[in-house]
């Protein structure tokens, strides 16, 4: 079997190589052609779409758009498009879709799969912006949002559905989404899908789709798993990819701070004051947020300005000129407003809010660390974003920027004061030493010398100097200038061992016991206390839902619980909870013992049966009748 697998991988690699050779021959552009700039009109887009493109401010198509758009408009072959993050892949498939779907239909025409809800929402918004008419009607579905509202939206009629694999499958299972007649199946960020463990979901969705639909697969990389999906579902396909592009690593130190939303301004103030000479961009998601951050910094005496879509053009130019000249040291901007800003010498780029995708992140931080100089990028991450969103972004960043986001502790107030005091004193000392060489300042007849004499008359020189320093620096070194920042639980990233431990040495587990099994938090604690022979107080942070629970256990106890679940059919299924409390859970080392039920939840393949005499606890099958019986039996022991 192992030999057969190796042979298959070699065949896939050889096929990919042959496809690349073929495409490079057919798409070879002469030097004469390269001298003429290609426009969107040259790609076959009509006036309606070109008008939308103009309004969005697009000027010339990217290489992947030049390769993909004509094929999608005129051909009928399935397509695999390989392009780096941030090269306009959404427009590459979105513009042809908008041009081809101009009238309302009685069924869904296209489905777009995205790895995260944020990317799904972003793609939906982008597709809508490509059209100036009612059609195509685009809807987005993802986990964590109201299922009822999504169902009503789908019933009203939709032409393009954008969504995450789990929620798409939920709608298919419920019968609220029919993709048996679709014309286009688009798999975006294919390599990210594989990294996040969605391959089983994708294959299941493929089986529900129209077998004659056109399949478009967009991916930044082309691992063998992608080609296996292509071989299984795509039939004949064509591969296009950018040629001759070399990505250099960005000379940027990338950090992230875990901080609550309410403490972000206080964290930003500490970051600014820790820097030797902060000169940077602070990116926010909304105009309101940009105004709020700018106003907060202005009140603390910083040279700051906000830049967003509501700023008039003439005012925008004034703001940018002041920023370029260094008179404004901090520019708080939204992504849209910051397009086209090319200012060298920036020391920092701050992501006040976590970007939706790796492309946005790389585009933002690329404004520092230019011309061979280093830069610092700091991203603020809310505690609830540490798992799913942060892990996804770190994976995308690792490939796109050849760098790594590293978690860093927010400096304490005393640390900030110490660094700032040392810097202010060093600058003052150097300035004094320079000015003392000037006879016009230190000479007996100078005005400054006379003023010094008056201040020192009858007083201790050291006391007078101390008062002078307090007058100059007192406000800048005042601890009350810095607000307190609440401590948050930092969740460590998974290591090679697969262990997930927070700073308290605990591991968070998903447990397939819920209220329908007669369990409340107290009984969950008692269950694990009996199972693992640990005190009830060691079972922490218990969240019980109808079908499952989330609990935190000491890491060694968690390992034992996982091992018992894996070996003993009478112990309910458990796995490490590595994502936020949504429908999505990481497929990890213990997932071989579970599968999805009809509602998208996970259940054990073994099932639960028989009593567990060794642990003195009742099985889930017995518990399903009454929690009171469970308590009674336990009390009788």
C-alpha positions as CSV (number, residue, x, y, z in Angstrom):
1,X,0.0,0.0,0.0
2,X,2.8,2.4,0.9
3,X,4.5,1.8,-2.5
4,X,1.3,2.4,-4.3
5,X,0.8,5.7,-2.5
6,X,4.3,6.9,-3.5
7,X,3.6,5.9,-7.1
8,X,0.4,7.9,-7.1
9,X,2.1,11.0,-5.7
10,X,4.8,10.7,-8.4
11,X,2.1,10.5,-11.1
12,X,0.4,13.6,-9.7
13,X,3.6,15.5,-9.5
14,X,4.5,14.5,-13.1
15,X,1.0,15.5,-14.4
16,X,1.3,18.9,-12.7
17,X,4.7,19.4,-14.3
18,X,3.4,18.4,-17.7
19,X,0.4,20.7,-17.4
20,X,2.7,23.6,-16.4
21,X,4.9,23.0,-19.4
22,X,1.9,23.0,-21.7
23,X,0.4,26.2,-20.3
24,X,3.8,28.0,-20.4
25,X,4.0,27.2,-24.1
26,X,0.4,28.2,-25.0
27,X,0.4,31.4,-22.9
28,X,3.9,32.6,-23.9
29,X,3.8,36.3,-24.5
30,X,6.2,37.9,-26.9
31,X,8.3,40.9,-26.0
32,X,6.3,43.0,-28.4
33,X,3.0,42.1,-26.6
34,X,4.5,42.9,-23.2
35,X,5.2,46.4,-24.3
36,X,1.5,47.1,-24.7
37,X,-0.5,47.3,-21.5
38,X,-3.5,45.0,-21.3
39,X,-6.8,46.6,-20.2
40,X,-9.9,44.9,-18.7
41,X,-11.7,45.7,-22.0
42,X,-9.1,43.5,-23.8
43,X,-10.2,40.5,-21.6
44,X,-13.7,40.4,-23.1
45,X,-15.6,42.1,-20.3
46,X,-18.7,44.1,-21.4
47,X,-19.6,47.7,-20.7
48,X,-21.7,47.0,-17.6
49,X,-18.9,45.2,-15.8
50,X,-16.3,47.7,-17.1
51,X,-18.4,50.5,-15.5
52,X,-18.4,48.7,-12.2
53,X,-14.6,48.2,-12.4
54,X,-14.1,51.9,-13.1
55,X,-16.2,52.8,-10.0
56,X,-14.1,50.5,-7.9
57,X,-10.9,52.2,-9.0
58,X,-9.3,49.2,-10.8
59,X,-7.1,50.3,-13.7
60,X,-5.2,47.3,-15.1
61,X,-5.8,43.6,-14.6
62,X,-3.4,41.5,-12.5
63,X,-1.5,38.6,-14.2
64,X,-3.9,35.9,-12.8
65,X,-6.9,38.0,-14.0
66,X,-5.4,38.2,-17.5
67,X,-5.0,34.4,-17.5
68,X,-8.3,33.4,-16.0
69,X,-11.0,35.9,-17.1
70,X,-10.9,35.2,-20.9
71,X,-11.0,31.5,-20.3
72,X,-14.0,31.8,-18.0
73,X,-15.8,34.0,-20.4
74,X,-15.3,32.0,-23.6
75,X,-14.2,28.4,-22.7
76,X,-16.0,25.6,-20.9
77,X,-13.0,23.7,-19.4
78,X,-12.5,23.3,-15.7
79,X,-9.8,25.5,-14.4
80,X,-7.1,25.4,-11.7
81,X,-5.6,28.8,-11.1
82,X,-2.5,29.2,-9.0
83,X,-1.7,32.7,-7.8
84,X,-0.1,34.4,-4.8
85,X,-2.2,35.8,-2.0
86,X,-3.4,39.3,-2.8
87,X,-3.3,39.1,-6.6
88,X,-7.0,39.6,-7.3
89,X,-8.3,36.1,-7.4
90,X,-11.8,37.1,-6.3
91,X,-12.1,39.4,-9.3
92,X,-10.6,36.7,-11.6
93,X,-13.7,34.5,-11.1
94,X,-16.1,37.1,-9.9
95,X,-16.1,39.4,-12.9
96,X,-17.0,36.6,-15.4
97,X,-19.7,35.3,-13.1
98,X,-21.3,38.8,-12.8
99,X,-21.2,39.1,-16.6
100,X,-22.7,35.7,-17.3
101,X,-25.5,35.8,-14.6
102,X,-27.7,38.8,-15.6
103,X,-31.2,37.5,-15.1
104,X,-33.1,35.9,-12.2
105,X,-33.3,32.1,-12.4
106,X,-35.3,29.5,-10.5
107,X,-32.2,27.8,-9.0
108,X,-28.8,28.6,-7.7
109,X,-26.3,29.2,-10.5
110,X,-23.0,29.2,-8.7
111,X,-21.5,28.2,-5.3
112,X,-18.3,29.6,-3.8
113,X,-16.6,27.8,-0.9
114,X,-14.4,29.8,1.4
115,X,-12.4,28.5,4.4
116,X,-13.6,31.1,7.0
117,X,-16.7,33.2,7.6
118,X,-14.7,36.4,7.3
119,X,-13.5,35.5,3.8
120,X,-17.0,34.4,2.9
121,X,-18.4,37.8,3.9
122,X,-15.6,39.6,2.1
123,X,-16.1,37.7,-1.1
124,X,-19.8,38.2,-1.0
125,X,-19.3,42.0,-0.6
126,X,-16.8,42.0,-3.4
127,X,-19.1,40.1,-5.8
128,X,-21.9,42.5,-5.1
129,X,-19.7,45.5,-5.8
130,X,-18.9,44.1,-9.3
131,X,-22.5,44.6,-10.4
132,X,-24.5,47.8,-10.9
133,X,-27.9,46.0,-11.3
134,X,-30.1,43.7,-9.2
135,X,-28.4,40.6,-10.6
136,X,-26.7,38.4,-9.8
137,X,-28.3,38.0,-6.3
138,X,-25.5,37.0,-3.9
139,X,-26.0,35.5,-0.5
140,X,-23.5,34.4,2.2
141,X,-24.0,31.5,4.6
142,X,-21.6,30.6,7.5
143,X,-21.6,29.1,10.9
144,X,-22.4,31.2,14.0
145,X,-25.0,33.3,12.2
146,X,-28.8,32.8,12.3
147,X,-29.8,29.7,10.4
148,X,-33.4,31.0,10.1
149,X,-32.4,34.3,8.5
150,X,-30.1,32.4,6.0
151,X,-33.0,30.1,5.1
152,X,-35.3,33.0,4.5
153,X,-32.7,34.7,2.3
154,X,-32.2,31.5,0.3
155,X,-36.0,31.1,-0.2
156,X,-36.3,34.6,-1.6
157,X,-34.1,33.6,-4.5
158,X,-30.3,33.6,-4.9
159,X,-28.1,33.2,-7.9
160,X,-24.7,32.9,-6.2
161,X,-24.2,31.4,-2.7
162,X,-20.9,32.1,-0.9
163,X,-20.2,30.1,2.3
164,X,-18.1,28.0,4.5
165,X,-18.1,24.2,4.0
166,X,-19.8,23.3,7.3
167,X,-22.7,25.6,6.9
168,X,-23.1,24.9,3.2
169,X,-23.4,21.2,4.1
170,X,-25.9,22.0,6.8
171,X,-28.1,23.7,4.3
172,X,-27.8,20.9,1.8
173,X,-28.7,18.4,4.5
174,X,-31.8,20.4,5.5
175,X,-32.9,20.8,1.9
176,X,-32.7,24.6,2.1
177,X,-29.9,24.7,-0.5
178,X,-30.0,22.7,-3.8
179,X,-26.8,22.7,-5.8
180,X,-27.9,19.9,-8.2
181,X,-28.4,22.4,-11.0
182,X,-25.5,24.8,-10.5
183,X,-23.4,25.9,-13.4
184,X,-20.3,26.9,-11.5
185,X,-18.5,25.4,-8.5
186,X,-15.7,27.7,-7.2
187,X,-13.3,26.5,-4.5
188,X,-11.4,29.5,-3.3
189,X,-8.2,29.3,-1.2
190,X,-8.0,25.6,-1.9
191,X,-4.8,25.0,0.1
192,X,-6.2,26.8,3.1
193,X,-9.2,24.4,2.9
194,X,-6.9,21.4,3.1
195,X,-4.9,22.9,6.0
196,X,-8.1,23.5,8.0
197,X,-9.2,19.9,7.5
198,X,-12.2,20.5,5.2
199,X,-11.3,17.9,2.6
200,X,-14.1,15.5,3.7
201,X,-16.7,18.3,3.7
202,X,-15.6,19.4,0.2
203,X,-15.8,15.9,-1.2
204,X,-19.3,15.5,0.3
205,X,-20.5,18.8,-1.2
206,X,-19.1,17.8,-4.6
207,X,-21.3,14.7,-4.5
208,X,-24.4,16.9,-4.1
209,X,-23.4,19.3,-6.9
210,X,-24.4,19.1,-10.6
211,X,-21.9,16.7,-12.1
212,X,-21.8,18.8,-15.3
213,X,-21.1,22.1,-13.6
214,X,-17.9,23.9,-14.4
215,X,-15.3,23.7,-11.5
216,X,-12.9,26.5,-10.8
217,X,-10.2,25.9,-8.1
218,X,-8.1,28.9,-6.9
219,X,-5.1,28.3,-4.7
220,X,-1.9,30.0,-3.7
221,X,0.0,26.7,-3.6
222,X,-0.6,23.4,-5.4
223,X,0.0,20.5,-3.0
224,X,-0.6,17.0,-4.2
225,X,-3.9,16.8,-2.3
226,X,-5.3,19.6,-4.5
227,X,-4.4,17.6,-7.6
228,X,-6.0,14.5,-6.1
229,X,-9.3,16.4,-5.7
230,X,-8.9,17.6,-9.3
231,X,-8.4,14.1,-10.6
232,X,-11.4,12.8,-8.6
233,X,-14.0,15.5,-9.5
234,X,-12.8,17.8,-12.3
235,X,-12.3,15.5,-15.2
236,X,-10.5,17.5,-17.9
237,X,-9.0,20.6,-16.5
238,X,-6.5,23.4,-17.4
239,X,-3.9,24.9,-15.1
240,X,-2.9,28.6,-15.3
241,X,-0.4,30.3,-13.0
242,X,1.7,33.4,-12.8
243,X,5.1,33.1,-14.3
244,X,8.5,34.5,-13.2
245,X,7.4,35.8,-9.8
246,X,9.8,35.5,-6.9
247,X,8.6,36.3,-3.4
248,X,11.3,37.8,-1.2
249,X,10.9,37.5,2.6
250,X,9.7,40.8,4.1
251,X,12.2,42.3,6.6
252,X,9.5,42.8,9.2
253,X,9.3,41.7,12.8
254,X,5.7,40.4,13.2
255,X,4.2,40.4,16.7
256,X,0.7,40.0,18.0
257,X,-0.8,41.1,21.3
258,X,-3.8,39.5,22.9
259,X,-6.0,42.3,24.2
260,X,-9.7,42.9,24.9
261,X,-11.5,45.3,22.6
262,X,-12.0,47.8,25.4
263,X,-8.3,47.9,26.2
264,X,-7.0,48.4,22.6
265,X,-6.4,52.1,22.9
266,X,-4.5,51.7,26.1
267,X,-2.4,49.0,24.5
268,X,-1.7,51.2,21.5
269,X,-0.5,54.1,23.8
270,X,2.0,51.7,25.4
271,X,3.2,50.5,22.0
272,X,3.7,54.1,20.8
273,X,5.6,55.2,23.9
274,X,7.8,52.1,23.9
275,X,9.1,53.0,20.4
276,X,12.1,55.2,20.0
277,X,10.4,57.3,17.4
278,X,7.0,56.0,16.4
279,X,6.1,56.8,12.8
280,X,3.4,54.5,11.5
281,X,0.0,53.5,10.2
282,X,-2.7,52.1,12.4
283,X,-5.3,50.1,10.4
284,X,-8.9,49.9,11.5
285,X,-11.9,48.0,10.0
286,X,-14.4,50.9,10.1
287,X,-14.6,54.7,9.7
288,X,-16.1,55.1,13.1
289,X,-13.3,53.1,14.7
290,X,-10.7,55.2,12.8
291,X,-12.2,58.4,14.2
292,X,-12.4,57.0,17.7
293,X,-8.8,55.9,17.8
294,X,-7.6,59.2,16.3
295,X,-9.6,61.3,18.8
296,X,-8.3,59.2,21.7
297,X,-4.7,59.6,20.7
298,X,-5.2,63.3,20.0
299,X,-6.5,63.9,23.5
300,X,-3.3,62.4,24.8
301,X,-1.2,64.8,22.9
302,X,0.0,62.7,19.9
303,X,0.4,64.1,16.4
304,X,-2.3,62.0,14.8
305,X,-4.9,62.1,11.9
306,X,-7.6,59.8,10.6
307,X,-8.1,58.9,7.0
308,X,-11.2,57.2,5.6
309,X,-13.8,57.3,2.9
310,X,-15.7,60.3,4.4
311,X,-12.7,62.6,4.3
312,X,-13.0,65.0,1.3
313,X,-10.3,64.7,-1.3
314,X,-8.7,68.1,-0.7
315,X,-8.5,67.4,3.1
316,X,-7.1,63.9,2.3
317,X,-4.2,65.4,0.4
318,X,-3.4,67.8,3.3
319,X,-3.4,64.9,5.7
320,X,-1.1,62.8,3.5
321,X,1.3,65.7,3.0
322,X,1.6,66.3,6.7
323,X,2.2,62.6,7.2
324,X,4.8,62.4,4.5
325,X,6.6,65.4,6.0
326,X,6.6,63.8,9.4
327,X,4.5,66.5,11.0
328,X,1.9,63.9,11.7
329,X,3.5,60.8,13.2
330,X,0.5,58.5,13.4
331,X,-2.1,57.9,10.6
332,X,-5.2,55.9,11.5
333,X,-6.7,54.6,8.3
334,X,-9.1,52.1,6.8
335,X,-7.9,49.8,4.1
336,X,-9.9,51.5,1.4
337,X,-8.6,55.0,2.3
338,X,-5.0,53.7,2.6
339,X,-4.9,52.4,-1.0
340,X,-2.1,54.1,-2.9
341,X,-0.2,55.3,0.2
342,X,3.4,54.7,-0.5
343,X,5.5,56.4,2.2
344,X,9.0,55.2,3.1
345,X,10.6,55.2,6.5
346,X,7.6,53.9,8.5
347,X,8.7,52.3,11.7
348,X,5.4,50.5,12.6
349,X,2.2,49.1,11.0
350,X,-0.5,48.3,13.6
351,X,-3.4,46.1,12.9
352,X,-5.9,47.6,15.4
353,X,-8.3,44.9,14.2
354,X,-7.4,41.4,13.0
355,X,-7.5,41.5,9.1
356,X,-9.9,39.2,7.4
357,X,-7.3,37.4,5.3
358,X,-3.6,36.9,4.6
359,X,-3.7,39.2,1.5
360,X,-4.9,42.2,3.5
361,X,-2.4,41.5,6.2
362,X,0.6,41.3,3.9
363,X,-0.6,44.3,1.9
364,X,-0.8,46.3,5.2
365,X,2.5,45.3,6.7
366,X,4.3,45.7,3.4
367,X,4.3,49.4,3.9
368,X,7.1,49.1,6.5
369,X,10.4,47.2,6.1
370,X,11.1,48.6,2.7
371,X,14.3,49.5,0.8
372,X,16.3,47.0,2.9
373,X,15.3,48.5,6.2
374,X,13.5,46.5,9.0
375,X,10.1,47.3,10.3
376,X,7.7,46.2,13.1
377,X,4.1,45.0,12.5
378,X,1.9,44.5,15.6
379,X,-1.5,43.0,15.4
380,X,-4.1,43.3,18.2
381,X,-6.0,40.0,18.7
382,X,-9.1,39.7,20.8
383,X,-9.1,36.6,23.2
384,X,-11.9,34.9,21.3
385,X,-9.9,35.3,18.0
386,X,-6.9,33.3,19.3
387,X,-8.0,30.0,17.8
388,X,-9.8,29.9,14.5
389,X,-9.1,33.4,13.1
390,X,-5.5,33.8,14.4
391,X,-4.5,30.3,13.4
392,X,-5.9,30.7,9.9
393,X,-4.1,34.1,9.5
394,X,-0.8,32.8,10.8
395,X,-0.9,30.0,8.3
396,X,-1.7,32.4,5.4
397,X,1.0,34.8,6.5
398,X,3.6,32.0,6.8
399,X,3.3,31.3,3.1
400,X,2.7,34.8,1.8
401,X,5.4,36.8,3.7
402,X,7.9,34.0,4.5
403,X,7.6,35.3,8.1
404,X,6.0,34.3,11.4
405,X,3.6,36.1,13.7
406,X,5.0,35.7,17.2
407,X,2.9,36.3,20.4
408,X,4.3,39.0,22.6
409,X,3.3,40.1,26.1
410,X,1.9,43.6,26.5
411,X,4.4,45.7,28.4
412,X,3.5,46.8,31.9
413,X,3.1,50.5,32.8
414,X,6.4,50.4,34.8
415,X,8.2,49.0,31.8
416,X,6.9,51.7,29.5
417,X,7.8,54.5,32.0
418,X,11.3,53.1,32.4
419,X,12.0,52.9,28.7
420,X,10.5,56.3,28.1
421,X,12.4,57.9,31.0
422,X,15.7,56.5,29.7
423,X,15.0,57.8,26.2
424,X,13.9,61.3,27.3
425,X,16.8,61.6,29.7
426,X,19.4,60.5,27.0
427,X,18.0,62.9,24.5
428,X,18.0,65.8,27.0
429,X,21.5,65.0,28.2
430,X,22.8,64.9,24.6
431,X,21.1,68.2,23.8
432,X,22.4,69.9,26.9
433,X,26.0,68.8,26.2
434,X,25.6,70.3,22.7
435,X,24.2,73.6,23.9
436,X,26.8,74.0,26.6
437,X,29.3,74.5,23.8
438,X,27.4,77.6,22.7
439,X,28.7,80.7,24.5
440,X,25.5,82.6,23.6
441,X,23.6,80.2,26.0
442,X,26.1,79.7,28.8
443,X,27.9,83.0,28.8
444,X,27.6,85.2,31.8
445,X,25.7,87.9,29.9
446,X,23.2,85.6,28.2
447,X,19.5,85.8,29.1
448,X,19.5,82.1,30.0
449,X,22.4,82.5,32.3
450,X,20.6,85.3,34.1
451,X,17.4,83.3,34.4
452,X,19.4,80.3,35.8
453,X,21.0,82.7,38.4
454,X,17.5,83.9,39.5
455,X,16.2,80.3,39.9
456,X,19.2,79.2,41.9
457,X,19.3,82.2,44.2
458,X,19.1,80.9,47.8
459,X,18.1,77.4,46.7
460,X,19.8,74.0,46.3
461,X,20.8,73.5,42.7
462,X,19.8,69.9,42.6
463,X,16.3,70.7,44.0
464,X,15.8,73.4,41.4
465,X,16.9,71.1,38.6
466,X,14.6,68.4,39.8
467,X,11.7,70.8,39.7
468,X,12.6,71.9,36.2
469,X,12.7,68.3,35.0
470,X,9.3,67.6,36.6
471,X,7.9,70.7,34.8
472,X,9.2,69.4,31.5
473,X,8.6,65.7,31.8
474,X,6.1,65.3,34.6
475,X,3.1,64.8,32.3
476,X,5.0,62.4,30.0
477,X,6.1,60.2,32.8
478,X,2.9,60.3,34.8
479,X,1.6,56.7,35.4
480,X,-2.0,58.0,35.3
481,X,-1.5,58.7,31.6
482,X,-1.7,54.9,31.1
483,X,-4.9,53.0,31.6
484,X,-4.9,49.5,33.1
485,X,-5.2,46.6,30.8
486,X,-7.1,43.5,32.0
487,X,-5.3,40.2,32.1
488,X,-6.5,37.7,29.5
489,X,-5.9,34.0,29.1
490,X,-3.2,33.4,26.5
491,X,-3.8,30.2,24.6
492,X,-0.5,28.6,23.5
493,X,-0.3,27.4,19.9
494,X,-0.2,23.7,19.2
495,X,3.2,22.1,19.2
496,X,4.4,19.0,17.4
497,X,3.1,16.9,20.2
498,X,-0.5,18.0,19.5
499,X,-0.8,19.3,23.1
500,X,-2.9,22.5,23.6
501,X,-2.2,24.1,27.0
502,X,-3.0,27.5,28.2
503,X,-0.9,29.5,30.6
504,X,-2.6,27.7,33.6
505,X,-1.5,24.3,32.3
506,X,-5.0,23.2,31.3
507,X,-6.3,21.6,28.1
508,X,-9.8,22.5,26.7
509,X,-11.8,19.4,25.7
510,X,-15.0,18.9,23.7
511,X,-17.1,16.2,25.4
512,X,-20.1,14.5,23.8
513,X,-22.3,14.9,26.9
514,X,-25.0,17.5,27.0
515,X,-28.2,18.5,28.6
516,X,-30.1,16.0,26.5
517,X,-28.1,13.3,28.4
518,X,-29.2,14.7,31.7
519,X,-26.0,16.6,32.5
520,X,-25.5,20.1,34.0
521,X,-22.2,21.7,35.0
522,X,-22.1,20.1,38.4
523,X,-22.7,16.6,37.1
524,X,-20.1,17.1,34.4
525,X,-17.6,17.9,37.2
526,X,-18.7,14.9,39.1
527,X,-18.4,12.7,36.1
528,X,-14.8,13.6,35.4
529,X,-13.9,13.5,39.1
530,X,-15.1,9.9,39.2
531,X,-13.6,9.0,35.8
532,X,-10.2,10.5,36.5
533,X,-10.0,10.3,40.3
534,X,-9.5,14.1,40.6
535,X,-11.2,16.7,42.8
536,X,-14.3,18.4,41.3
537,X,-12.5,21.7,41.6
538,X,-10.0,20.5,39.0
539,X,-12.7,20.4,36.3
540,X,-12.9,24.1,35.3
541,X,-14.7,26.4,32.8
542,X,-17.6,24.0,32.2
543,X,-19.9,25.0,29.3
544,X,-22.9,22.7,28.7
545,X,-25.0,22.8,25.6
546,X,-27.9,20.6,24.4
547,X,-25.6,18.1,22.7
548,X,-22.1,18.5,24.1
549,X,-19.9,20.2,26.7
550,X,-16.6,22.1,26.8
551,X,-14.4,21.6,29.9
552,X,-10.9,22.5,31.0
553,X,-8.8,19.9,32.7
554,X,-5.2,19.7,34.0
555,X,-3.2,18.7,31.0
556,X,-2.2,15.3,32.3
557,X,-5.8,14.5,33.3
558,X,-6.9,15.6,29.9
559,X,-4.5,13.2,28.2
560,X,-5.8,10.3,30.4
561,X,-9.4,11.3,29.5
562,X,-8.6,11.3,25.8
563,X,-6.9,7.9,26.1
564,X,-9.9,6.4,27.9
565,X,-12.3,7.8,25.3
566,X,-10.2,6.3,22.5
567,X,-9.8,2.8,24.1
568,X,-13.1,2.4,26.1
569,X,-16.4,2.3,24.1
570,X,-18.3,3.2,27.3
571,X,-16.6,6.5,27.7
572,X,-18.1,9.3,25.5
573,X,-16.2,10.8,22.6
574,X,-13.8,13.6,23.4
575,X,-11.3,15.7,21.5
576,X,-9.2,18.7,22.0
577,X,-11.1,21.9,21.4
578,X,-8.8,24.0,19.2
579,X,-11.3,26.5,17.8
580,X,-13.8,29.0,19.0
581,X,-17.1,27.7,20.4
582,X,-18.8,27.4,16.9
583,X,-19.9,24.4,14.8
584,X,-16.3,23.9,13.7
585,X,-13.8,21.7,15.5
586,X,-10.3,20.7,14.5
587,X,-9.9,17.3,13.1
588,X,-7.2,16.0,15.3
589,X,-5.5,12.8,16.3
590,X,-8.6,11.4,18.1
591,X,-11.1,12.1,15.3
592,X,-10.7,8.7,13.7
593,X,-13.3,7.5,16.2
594,X,-16.0,10.0,15.2
595,X,-18.1,11.1,12.2
596,X,-20.7,13.7,11.4
597,X,-24.3,13.0,12.0
598,X,-27.1,14.3,9.8
599,X,-27.1,17.7,11.6
600,X,-23.4,18.3,11.2
601,X,-22.5,17.4,14.8
602,X,-19.8,14.8,15.6
603,X,-20.6,11.4,17.0
604,X,-18.6,8.3,17.9
605,X,-18.4,5.5,15.5
606,X,-18.2,3.0,18.4
607,X,-21.4,4.3,20.1
608,X,-22.0,4.0,23.8
609,X,-23.2,0.9,25.4
610,X,-22.9,-1.3,28.5
611,X,-22.1,-0.1,32.0
612,X,-18.6,0.8,33.1
613,X,-18.0,-1.2,36.2
614,X,-14.4,-0.1,36.4
615,X,-15.2,3.6,36.8
616,X,-18.5,3.2,38.6
617,X,-20.4,5.5,36.2
618,X,-23.4,5.0,34.0
619,X,-23.1,5.0,30.2
620,X,-24.6,7.7,28.0
621,X,-27.2,5.2,26.8
622,X,-28.5,4.8,30.4
623,X,-28.2,8.5,31.2
624,X,-30.5,9.6,28.4
625,X,-33.5,8.9,30.5
626,X,-33.1,10.9,33.7
627,X,-30.4,12.9,35.3
628,X,-32.1,12.2,38.6
629,X,-31.5,8.5,38.3
630,X,-27.8,9.2,37.6
631,X,-27.5,11.2,40.8
632,X,-29.3,8.6,42.8
633,X,-27.0,5.8,41.6
634,X,-23.9,7.9,42.3
635,X,-25.2,8.9,45.8
636,X,-25.9,5.2,46.6
637,X,-22.2,4.3,46.0
